[in-house]
Amino acid sequence: MADNSSRYISNLTRDTYALILAGGRGSRLHELTTWRAKPALYFGGKFRIIDFPLSNCINSGIRRIGVITQYKSHSLIRHLVRGWGHFKKELGESVEILPASQRFSENWYEGTADAVFQNIDIIREELPKYVMILSGDHIYRMDYGDLLARHVETGAKMTVCCMKVPLQEAAGAFGVMSVDEDLRIKGFTEKPESPDPVPGEPDMCLASMGNYVFETEFLFEQLRRDAETSGSERDFGKDIIPSIIQDHDVYAYPFQSNDNEHVYWRDVGTLDSFWEANMEMVAPVPALNLYDRKWPIWTYQEQLPPAKFVWEDQDRRGEAINSVVSGGCIISGSTLRRSLCFSNVRVHSYGLIEEAVLLPDVEIKRHCRLRKVIIDRGCVIPEGMVIGYDHDEDRRRGFRVSPKGVVLVTREMLGQPVGGAMIPQD
């Protein structure tokens, strides 16, 4: 890095407008995203996925942010208004919601590039020198100032943020960049069976994180060209990057963690990966440090009383072991092991809850046994119910069992209406 001073970084971030793509459905999460967009999904006992890229922006000094929404965005928009609506436009800071509104087309957003193209006029009003485009559905902490500095150093027209991933893990799963020794991108392949390795690291490749930095006018030129190109899928990975790498300087930026010790990045796009990432949070030393005061993850949370654990009888003790328990929870005479409780969870007596992700407002009646489950918001688990021990029985009841044996339970599966309708108030 040519100049690592905070002044250098702050000048760059001040001239940057961030766009967070938060319109994705997350279809591989099945019923968890029936009523909410994937970026609105809960994570880590207190947060929503969208809080991570937003917090990265704020902590990096980027305070002009647009959030592009589309699929079932009500709960996402409500969260943004409550938790992120306090920024003052007159002070040069804002988190604006950009829903699909057919500004330049009769169609809704047709792809990631089209979502940005249809908001060109809003971006232009901000007069940024750089535009940063971020995926809104990944869990990670990252200082975008370093990414911007590298973009300027190389003189790139576009910089693609990448993860170093083992070749076997990336094969058929990620978009992979082919680069030279200077990390200039020479090719891009979507989910190749045989990814090109990183020069000097034959077992690793560079997988795209879906985060990009552009010179603003160059971005506008490419978006207009793409909008006029017949057959384009209007996507950055499939269309924009392949079309510009031959004639323009496009560089890869390998993602580095804030502490320079390990890199944490999770795409919680399946029930198994969602459950696994949440389970990582209950470890004695979690892979993702949510307790770092130097890089806080901001969110909205209603004012709630502290968590409470009651009864200490021989067979009726309220306890949580290697677990995370949020505000408003009451664990009454049951045992939780390696579980994660979001706000306002109630667990009644004589139960055993293991390896469970309990979303807000869940209530578990007496004598229940749950193992390796995801319980969606507002579910009431009937007295004596056993889940996660017999997957054939779980399927017979209408619950979804993932390939790795995680059982998803929603209110609809339990036949529990909300406010007279089968639509969760999420």
Disulfide bonds with the S-S distance in Angstrom:
none
